[in-house]
């Protein structure tokens, strides 16, 4: 009779080994202990150990070689996307061009009360709703649900959205993004997001909600984004400022990029 797989114990071992890889305790190219050794060390069945190793392999963190063992991958895993928090809006077009996208749905519908309030819509004004998955190196890292007012959505097509970053489409049509509000927290992936991101149901994800406004204070985009924390990170550079006795940390200006780079081009656009 085959040994039973214990899902919760398999996930615990998977998380333990993933932390060791991320922390450098298991170096790139290192061979992991064999299934019998891991089973004995952690008091698990070999089937449970195999399931944990399969989870690591599915994320590209290890490579399983028949007859040789399991090794920490030296290359091929998805590169994480790092977003500069204070300059997130100015980097969105650059990120859109550097990553792939899969459009899952595109439709016009009545706005929910919460969306209508956030976008400052007129009574009865409809919205264009889209759901997209962004990919880096062919692997999903974000699940995006976007609402824009119908008057804005009519300026681009479904095919346009499948090929071009939304902010760039809006700018082409004359929409000006003047300011935004943003909230970031953590949540658990529901069925649709988990499936789209290649995660287990209930896996932790970064939860970001952003509303973008034009100079008149009208909302032009409501974004709800869920990110895989192993493939996306938010970064803020800080500087120490203020007089002696009242010094504090403040956001730092991003360092200049060499001429000709994508980031330098983005910085020039955002400065205009």
Long-range contacts (C-beta under 8 A, 24 or more apart in sequence): 2-47, 3-45, 3-46, 3-47, 3-48, 4-45, 4-47, 4-48, 5-45, 5-47, 5-48, 5-50, 5-51, 6-44, 6-45, 6-48, 7-51, 9-42, 9-44, 9-48, 10-44, 10-48, 10-49, 10-51, 10-52, 10-55, 11-52, 11-55, 11-200, 13-38, 13-42, 13-44, 13-48, 13-49, 13-52, 14-51, 14-52, 14-53, 14-55, 14-56, 17-52, 17-53, 17-56, 18-56, 18-59, 18-61, 18-230, 21-56, 21-61, 21-62, 21-72, 26-72, 27-72, 28-72, 28-73, 28-74, 29-71, 29-72, 29-74, 30-71, 30-72, 31-68, 31-69, 31-70, 31-71, 32-62, 32-69, 32-70, 32-71, 32-72, 34-69, 58-198, 59-230, 60-139, 78-136, 78-137, 78-138, 78-139, 78-141, 78-231, 79-136, 79-137, 80-136, 80-141, 80-230, 80-231, 80-232, 80-233, 81-136, 81-141, 81-142, 81-231, 81-232, 81-233, 82-232, 82-233, 82-234, 82-235, 83-232, 83-233, 83-234, 83-235, 84-235, 84-236, 84-237, 84-254, 85-234, 85-235, 85-236, 85-251, 86-236, 86-251, 86-254, 87-254, 87-270, 88-182, 88-210, 88-234, 89-167, 89-177, 89-180, 89-212, 89-270, 90-266, 90-267, 90-269, 90-270, 91-263, 91-266, 92-165, 92-167, 93-165, 93-167, 93-168, 93-266, 93-269, 94-262, 94-263, 94-265, 94-266, 95-165, 96-134, 96-164, 96-165, 96-166, 96-167, 96-168, 97-165, 97-262, 98-136, 98-262, 99-134, 99-135, 99-136, 99-141, 100-134, 100-135, 100-136, 100-138, 101-132, 101-133, 101-134, 101-135, 101-162, 101-163, 102-132, 102-133, 102-135, 102-140, 103-130, 103-131, 103-132, 103-158, 103-161, 103-162, 104-131, 104-132, 104-133, 104-196, 105-129, 105-130, 105-131, 106-130, 106-158, 106-161, 108-150, 108-153, 111-147, 115-147, 115-222, 118-211, 118-219, 118-222, 119-147, 119-148, 119-149, 119-211, 119-218, 119-219, 119-220, 119-222, 120-213, 120-217, 120-218, 120-219, 121-149, 121-219, 125-149, 125-150, 125-151, 126-150, 127-153, 127-222, 128-152, 128-153, 128-154, 130-161, 130-166, 132-161, 133-196, 133-197, 136-231, 139-198, 139-231, 140-196, 140-197, 140-198, 140-228, 140-231, 141-197, 141-227, 141-228, 141-231, 141-232, 142-197, 142-225, 142-226, 142-227, 142-228, 142-232, 143-192, 143-193, 143-196, 143-197, 143-205, 143-225, 143-226, 143-227, 144-223, 144-224, 144-225, 144-226, 145-223, 145-224, 145-225, 146-221, 146-222, 146-223, 146-224, 147-221, 147-222, 148-220, 148-221, 148-222, 149-218, 149-219, 149-220, 152-220, 152-221, 166-221, 167-212, 167-221, 170-220, 170-221, 175-214, 175-220, 176-214, 176-215, 177-212, 177-213, 177-214, 177-220, 177-221, 178-213, 178-214, 178-215, 179-212, 179-213, 180-210, 180-211, 180-212, 180-213, 181-210, 181-211, 181-213, 182-208, 182-209, 182-210, 182-211, 183-208, 183-209, 183-210, 184-208, 184-234, 187-226, 189-226, 193-226, 197-226, 197-228, 198-228, 199-228, 204-229, 205-229, 206-232, 206-234
